[in-house]
Amino acid sequence: MPTASGNCATSLHDPVCGLPNRIYFSERLERAIAEVRNGGPTAAVFYIDLDHFKDVNDTLGHHIGDELILNVTRRLSEIIRGDDLVARLGGDEFAIIMICAADNYSLQAVAERILAAICTPFVVSGHGINIGASIGIAVIDSCTQNARCGVFRSTSSRSIRVSCARSRRRPMPRPSFMPSSASVAASA
């Protein structure tokens, strides 16, 4: 469906970072569910919510927030494989559809890599920025009825639930901001 400017691609991608948006994600999720129902590989959805992103926008401005989103996009894109999809659902929300994510150890390892990537400090326009993330995981298997059910259904694995609970319970300090030269000096 073309946009007012006649460009289909912009209606399916986020204007800030260029990732697929919520509409594209929903279509891809429905396709993944259909593939699983037809005997295809199991898939998983990682829902990622950045912690304290609003504080970055409010304190440093939306232009810094947009740059931070671009940096998060780059880090998440480095984690996924070619057949996987990372999307920006809006604001501080991202999602990843991962195909063949059948075993819970792999899901936990991916969640830990995502957290490590996001929790590693960012330097944006001379500001050192520390944020965190909360992650939820849903497995899409042959019992999944539709996208809404699949995304909000808990997994049967206790280890994944514990991993997600730990990432949410971990105390996250308010984001800290400092000039990059101070960041370097502090870490030296």
C-alpha positions in Angstrom: 0.0 0.0 0.0 1.7 3.2 -1.1 2.1 6.2 1.2 1.1 9.7 0.3 4.5 10.1 -1.4 3.8 6.9 -3.3 6.6 4.9 -1.6 5.6 1.5 -0.1 8.9 1.0 1.7 8.6 4.0 3.9 5.2 2.8 5.2 6.8 -0.4 6.4 10.0 0.9 7.9 10.8 3.2 10.8 11.7 6.7 9.7 14.5 7.1 12.3 16.5 3.9 12.0 15.1 2.2 8.8 14.2 -1.0 10.6 11.0 -2.7 9.7 8.1 -1.2 11.7 5.2 -2.6 13.7 3.1 -3.3 10.5 5.9 -5.1 8.7 6.7 -7.0 12.0 3.1 -8.1 12.4 2.9 -9.4 8.8 6.2 -11.3 9.2 5.0 -12.7 12.5 1.8 -14.0 10.9 3.9 -15.6 8.2 6.2 -17.3 10.7 3.2 -18.7 12.6 1.7 -20.0 9.3 5.1 -21.7 8.4 5.3 -23.3 11.9 1.7 -24.6 11.5 2.6 -26.1 8.1 5.5 -28.1 9.6 8.2 -25.4 9.4 10.8 -24.8 12.1 9.9 -23.4 15.5 10.4 -19.7 15.9 10.8 -17.3 18.9 9.9 -13.7 19.4 12.0 -11.4 21.6 10.2 -8.3 22.8 12.8 -5.7 23.9 11.9 -2.5 25.9 14.7 -0.1 26.5 14.9 1.1 30.1 15.1 4.8 30.7 15.0 5.9 27.1 12.5 8.6 27.9 15.0 10.1 30.3 17.6 10.3 27.5 15.1 12.3 25.3 14.0 14.5 28.2 17.5 15.2 29.5 19.6 15.4 26.3 17.0 16.0 23.6 15.3 14.0 20.9 18.2 14.3 18.5 20.4 12.4 21.0 17.6 9.9 21.5 17.4 9.3 17.7 21.2 8.8 17.6 20.9 6.3 20.5 18.1 4.4 18.6 20.5 4.2 15.6 23.2 2.8 17.9 20.8 0.3 19.4 19.7 -0.7 15.9 23.3 -1.4 14.9 24.0 -3.5 18.0 20.8 -5.6 17.6 21.5 -6.1 13.9 24.9 -7.5 14.7 23.2 -10.2 16.9 20.7 -11.5 14.4 21.2 -14.0 11.6 20.3 -13.5 8.0 16.8 -15.1 8.2 15.9 -13.4 11.5 14.1 -10.0 11.7 14.7 -7.1 14.0 12.0 -4.4 14.0 11.4 -1.2 15.8 7.8 -1.3 17.1 7.9 2.3 18.3 9.6 4.6 20.8 11.8 2.4 22.9 10.3 -1.0 21.8 12.1 -3.5 19.5 11.3 -7.0 18.6 13.2 -9.9 17.0 11.7 -12.9 15.2 14.2 -15.7 15.3 13.6 -18.9 13.2 14.8 -22.3 14.4 15.1 -21.1 18.0 14.0 -24.5 19.3 16.1 -25.1 22.4 15.8 -23.0 25.5 19.6 -22.8 26.0 19.9 -21.0 22.7 17.0 -18.6 23.6 18.6 -17.7 26.9 22.0 -17.2 25.2 20.5 -14.8 22.6 18.6 -12.9 25.4 21.9 -12.6 27.3 23.7 -11.3 24.2 20.9 -8.7 23.6 21.2 -7.5 27.2 25.0 -7.3 27.0 24.8 -5.3 23.8 22.3 -2.8 25.1 23.8 -2.5 28.6 27.3 -1.7 27.2 27.6 2.1 27.5 27.0 4.1 24.3 28.8 7.3 23.3 26.4 9.6 21.4 27.5 13.0 20.3 30.1 13.2 23.1 27.7 11.9 25.8 28.3 8.6 27.6 24.9 7.0 28.0 24.0 3.9 30.0 20.7 2.3 29.5 19.2 -1.1 30.1 16.5 -3.3 28.7 13.7 -5.7 29.6 13.2 -8.7 27.4 10.3 -11.0 27.0 10.4 -14.2 24.9 7.6 -16.2 23.3 8.1 -19.5 21.5 6.0 -20.0 18.3 5.2 -23.7 18.0 2.6 -25.8 16.4 0.1 -24.9 19.2 0.3 -21.2 18.5 -3.1 -20.0 17.2 -2.3 -16.4 16.1 0.2 -13.6 16.5 -1.4 -12.1 19.6 -1.4 -15.5 21.3 2.1 -16.3 20.2 3.6 -13.1 21.5 2.0 -13.1 24.9 2.2 -16.9 25.6 4.8 -17.8 28.1 7.3 -20.5 27.3 7.3 -23.9 29.1 10.9 -23.5 30.1 11.6 -22.4 33.6 15.1 -21.3 32.7 13.8 -18.8 30.1 11.2 -17.4 32.6 13.9 -17.0 35.2 16.3 -15.3 32.8 13.6 -12.8 31.8 12.6 -12.2 35.4 16.3 -11.6 36.4 16.7 -9.1 33.6 13.6 -7.2 34.8 14.5 -7.4 38.5 18.1 -6.4 38.2 18.3 -2.9 39.7 18.8 -0.5 36.9 20.2 2.9 38.0 18.9 6.0 36.3 20.8 6.5 33.1 24.0 8.4 33.5 25.2 11.0 31.1 28.7 12.4 30.9 30.9 13.8 28.1 32.8 11.1 26.3 36.2 12.5 27.6 34.9 12.0 31.2 33.8 8.4 30.3 37.2 7.6 29.0 38.9 9.1 32.0 36.6 7.3 34.4 37.3 4.0 32.8 41.1 4.5 32.7 
